[in-house]
Amino acid sequence: MTEHSDLAGLQRRLAEFAAARDWQPYHTPKNLASALSVEAAELVEIFQWLTPDESAAVMSDPSTAHRVADEVADVLAYLLQFCEVLGIDPLAALAAKIDRNEGRFPAPGAEDAT
């Protein structure tokens, strides 16, 4: 995997970026969760008054696509930093959550397959 697509590599780059600016004291779980919420709200704001069709086509406008991609990057950056600070493996957490949800919400007809 290239560094830009490797979660651990991205987390390392984010940590180095913060360390070079002495931002670590501000990267507490509370502050990172708050920042994550703000960035998620900025992503929602792009879609706030769009119709379903407009929202589905949002990436066809380059200026809007750039805004969406930037907000996705901000959300992911804060989520990865949050996970790093708390020692959470985000991929393992997601896999475990999917496993739990598969048990909680079986697909229709899944019982018949056994």
ABEGO torsion letter per residue (X at the ends): XBAAABAAAAAAAAAAAAAAAGAAAABBAAAAAAAAAAAAAAAAAAAAABBAAAAAAAAABAAAAAAAAAAAAAAAAAAAAAAAAAGBBAAAAAAAAAAAAAAABBBBGAAAAX
